C-alpha cells in the first residue's frame, strides 16, 4: 500500500476524510490538501483507473484494516478431518458415544473419517465393518453426506462424512451469537480408546478346533 510521495502516477481520484469525492487531480495536489489537514494520502485501490486515494490518518487506517482482518478470521473455519475409530466388536454404548461426537464434529463444520480397524482374524469378516459404517451413514443422514462408500484398505475400512451445506449457515449464526468463541476441543486419543477398542482379539464362535486338540477318551 502506497502513501503520500510513494504514489507515483499521473492522476488519482481523491476521497476526503468525510467520504466526499474531491474528483481527479495530480497526486501532488492531493498530498497538499491532506497535509494541510494534518493527514495522509493513502492509495486504497491501485487497480482502478485512475487509482483511488483517500485522505486519512494512515496510522488509524492501518489499525482499522487490521481490526477488520481479525474479525474476518474469527468467523472463518478451517475444515478439519476428524478420525473416529471403531472396532468390529464395538458395543452399543461405545457406538452411541462415538456417534454423538461425530454429530458434534459435523455440526461444527468438520469432516469425519469413520474407520473400522480389524485385528488378526477379524479381517476375514469385512462385512461386519461394512454393516457398522452403513448403519452410521443411515443414522446421521440428516447431518452428513457420505463422500464414498465404505472402502477396505489393508486392515481398515473407512468412509468420509462431510457436513451438509445448511450446517455451515447454522454454524455461522451460532458463532455470531456467541461472539465467535469456539467450543472446547475434544481429545480424539481418549475418544478412540474405549473399552471395545481395547478388547483383545478372540476367536469367532464358528472357529473350527485345531486338528491337534487333545481328545477325551470314553473308555
NORURFEN-V739872 format. One line per field, one symbol per residue. phi: phi as a letter, one per 40 degrees, with the letter a starting at -180 (. if undefined). burial: I if it has 16 or more other C-alpha atoms within 10 Angstrom, else O. A space follows every 10 residues. Layout:
BEGIN
phi = ???
burial = ???
END
This chain:
BEGIN
phi = .cbfcccbbc abcbbcccgc ccgcacdccc ccccccbgbb bbcbacccbc dcbbcacccc ccdccccccc ccccccbccb bccbbbbdcd ccccccdccc ccccdcccgc cbbcbbcbbf ccccbccccc cccccddccb ccbbbccacd bcbgbbbaac bbccdccccc ccccccccgg cccdcbcccc ccbccccccc cbcccccccc cccccccbc
burial = OOIIOOIOOO IIIIIIIOOO OOOIOOIIOI IOIIOOOOII IIIIIOOOOI IIIIIIIIOO OOOOOOOOOO OOOOIOOOOO IIIIIIIIII OOOIIOOIIO IIIOIIIIII IIIIIIIIOO OIIOOIOIII OIIOOIIOOI OOIIIIOOOI IIOOOIIIII IIIIOOIIOO IIOOIOOOOI OOOOOOOOOO IIOIOIIOOO OOOOOOOOOO OOOOOOOOO
END
